[in-house]
Amino acid sequence: MTRNRYYRGPLSDHFDGTRFFNPAGEPETDRSLSDLLRWRRSAPDNRWPSSVEVVPVIPDARVDGLRVTMVGHATLLIQIDGLNILTDPVWSDRASPVSFAGPRRVTPPGIRSDDLPPIDVILLSHNHYDHLDMAALRALHARHRPLIVTPLGNDAILHGGISDARVRAGDWGDTIEIAPRATAHIVPALHWSSRGPRDRRMALWGGFVVEAAGKLVYFAGDTGYGTGNIFRTIGERFGAIDLAILPIGAYDPRWFMAAQHCDPEEAVRIFEDVGAKAAVGMHWGTFKLTDEARDEPASRLTAELARRGIDPARFVALHPADVVDVG
């Protein structure tokens, strides 16, 4: 019998005692080896540049309002009411279990790790290598000792690499206090997890809604769109989101990726479903994970906003070192 080495807990509508699942009625994310080979045989030659110049910024130590600075991919610095939060911190050159192979970083980080302000909290959405970078987490732990908030099972992975890490793991629907006046709500995402060939879906994945200083910030993590039900539920539960941080890249080919990664048009639907006042686009242009050209996510986002008559200033694709203040 297959054993889950990360998590033991009660059965639920998304955990069968061994593996986690997306909500009922949503598309299947598992793909076979033959699916993977079919994709690789038909992949177009959309070559990315070997590097893109970035001028890193040095953030303020603390911010009273709400500010977001793009580091790259799904790594952002959220500064809210004096609290400093990092999402899915990745500073390594490759999104891979090894340093000599795998997707290489095209854009350097928008903030050098040595220039980070004191980090209070890390939101870790799931365990894929382009989101859980153990080397970066070890360095952050050594320097800042942040609280790490993550879905179920990822705490075992973190403690395997950082024995004294401060980790709070929770299920979808759980609320975790991250500071005296701030909470993180763990919410569903449509995705999957694995660190290797034998642990598929043995740790949970998710997104977060951060509530602080009367503001709501939604970090979606990696997610497909599916039926849209999970996003409409977030909108109904929390009301108007002040800022949504949404993935817009790593989506082609759709037959392979749609269940696990939304495209720019679907990201706009998520933006509308959760009732966000403003949004920023992430998860594009740093690591070549899929078939689309590097700049395509941003251009498709712009086109979709225009098609829907949405002010483009309300949903911006962030480049590394971009800084956004939310009023």
Sequence and secondary structure as in RCSB ss.txt:
>XXXX:A:sequence
MTRNRYYRGPLSDHFDGTRFFNPAGEPETDRSLSDLLRWRRSAPDNRWPSSVEVVPVIPDARVDGLRVTMVGHAT
LLIQIDGLNILTDPVWSDRASPVSFAGPRRVTPPGIRSDDLPPIDVILLSHNHYDHLDMAALRALHARHRPLIVT
PLGNDAILHGGISDARVRAGDWGDTIEIAPRATAHIVPALHWSSRGPRDRRMALWGGFVVEAAGKLVYFAGDTGY
GTGNIFRTIGERFGAIDLAILPIGAYDPRWFMAAQHCDPEEAVRIFEDVGAKAAVGMHWGTFKLTDEARDEPASR
LTAELARRGIDPARFVALHPADVVDVG
>XXXX:A:secstr
    SS     BTTB SS B   TTS      HHHHHHHHHH       S          S  SSEEEEEEETTE
EEEEETTEEEEES   SSBSSSSSSSS BBSS  SS GGG     EEE    STTT  HHHHHHHHHHH  EEEE
ETTHHHHHHHH TT EEEEE TT EEEEETTEEEEEE  S    SSTT TTSS   EEEEEETTEEEEE  S   
TTSHHHHHHHHHH SBSEEEEE     SHHHHTTTS  HHHHHHHHHHTTBS EEEES SSB  SSS TTHHHHH
HHHHHHHHT  GGGEEE  TT EEEE 
